[in-house]
Amino acid sequence: MGLKPITRNCLHCKLRFEPKYNGDTVCSRVCGNAYKLAKQQAKENKVKRKLYLKPIPKVSKNGKIRNEKKMEYYKAMWLLSANKRGECTCENCGLILFEFKPHYISHILSRGAHPKLALHPLNHNILCCGLGTNECHEQWEFGDRTEMLIYDKNLKRIDKLMGIERTMNHKLFKFI
């Protein structure tokens, strides 16, 4: 009795064939190229499908939701300080700021050092910045704050904010 020839089903066209080599999975070069192309397209579609099915995180480190929350905060702080015409004045030099721009809102205590106070309503100033202004925002962030007119007012706010932060931390440790 002779040995039966080994036959396999082609992965692409599903027809039976006799492989020339042990690792052959397709019947011809044409089926091989078509199978690779179909496999690659299926992989791309799977990746696209996964992207659409991913749930949106509530707060991501660099995502849109976090940026939207910051923008809402900036707009709210602008509206709190705006007059009837929707204009604000720089709290340091008195320059009239005609339109809302998020970089006019300056944090008194930085968001990095005090993340719990980043969106607190007391932790902001409306300060001018950019060309044609006194660049009060830049002076508060990088310059000598003691020379600014708002320095004494901000020291009082910093004391209040630090007290608020201490009570927030105290509440956290109370339940642990």
N, C-alpha and C positions, 0 to 999 in steps of 0.2 A: 504494500500500500504506500502510495505517495503522500507527501505532506500537502495539506490543503493550503492554497495561497491565502495570505492574510489580506483581508479587505477591511476598509474603514469607510465611514460616511464622511464626505467632504463637509467641512465646517461652514462653507458658503452655500454651495448649491444642494447639499444634502444627498447627493448621489453616491452610490458605492463605487470605490476605486481601489486598486492595488497600489500601495505606496512603494516607490522605488527605494526610499531610505526609511529607516526606522522612525524618524521624527516627523515625517510628512503628515500634515493634517488637512491639506487641501489637494484637490485633484490636479490643478494646473496653475501656471503662473498667473493667468487671468483671474482665477478664483482667489488666489493668494492676495493679489493687489486689491481686489474688490472687498475681500474680507478685512484687510487692514484698514481700508478707508471707512467701512461700515463700523468697525470697532472704534476708530478714532472719533467718528461723528457721535456715536452713542456715548462715549466718554465726555465729549464736550456738552452734549445735551444734559447729561447727568449733572455736570458741574453747574450749568445754567439753572437747572431745576433746583439744585441745592441752594443756590444763591437766592432764588425767589422764595423758598420755603423757610429760610432762616428767620427766626423771630427777631424783631428789632429790640436791641437791649434798652432797658429803661434809662440807664446813664452809662455812656461809654466815655472812655478817656479822651478821645479826640473826635467823637461823633457829633452828629447834627443835633441830637436832643440836648446835649449839654450846651452847645452853642445857642440853641433856641432859648434855653432858660436864661443864659447870660443876657441875650438880647432883650428878653422880656424885662429882666431886672433893669437894664440900662434905660429902656423906654419908660418904665415906671418911675425911676428916679428923675428922669428928665421932666415928666409930667408933674411930679411933686413940686419941683422947683420952678416950673414955667409960669409965666404970667398969662393973662387972658388971651393974648395974641399967640401964645405958644413959644415965646422967646424966653431964653434964660440969660442971666448975666454971670460972668465969671465971678466966683466968690472972692477971689483975691484982688483982681485989678478992676472989676466992674465992666469989662468989655461985653457988649451985647452979642449973644450967640443966637443967630436967627433960625437955624434949622438943627434938628436932632442929628447928632453923630455920636456913635458909641464911644469914641475916644475922648469926648468931652467929660465923661464920667470917670473920676479918679477915685480909687480906693484909698482910704486913709491907712488902714492896716492891710498889707498885701494879701492877695488871695493865696499865695503859696505858703506863707508863714502862718496864716490864720484861715484855713479853708472853711471852718464852721461859720465864720463871720463874713464870708465872701458875698453873700446875698442879703446881709442885714441892712435895713434902711438907714441906720446911723453911720454906716461905714462907707460914705461916699462924699465927694465934693464935686461941684460942677466947675471945671477949670478949663480955660482956653488953651489951645495948643496949635502948633502949625505956623505957617508963614503969615506974617502980618499981625501976629499977636505977641503978647508978652511971654508966651510959652510958660505959663504958670504950671501946667501939668508936668512938663519936663523938670521944672525947678522942684516941684514937690517930690517927684520920683527920684531924681538924680542929683539935684543941687542942694543948696543950703536952705533947709526949711525954716530955720530960725529967723531969717530975714523976711519971711512972708507975712502978710497981714492976717492970714487965717491960722497962724501957728498956735496962738493961745487958745482959740476956739477948738482947734483939733486936739490939743492936749487934753481938754476936758472930755471930748468925745472918746479919746483913746482910753481914758480912765473908765468911762462907762462901758465901753466895749470889752475891756479886759475883765471887768466885773461880770459882764454877761457871759463871757467865755468861761470864766471860772465856775459859774453856776451850771453851765452846760456840762462841764467836765465832772463836777460834783454829782450831778444827777446820773451821769453814766456810771460812776463808780459806786453809787448807792445801791444799785441793783445787782452788781456783780458779786 
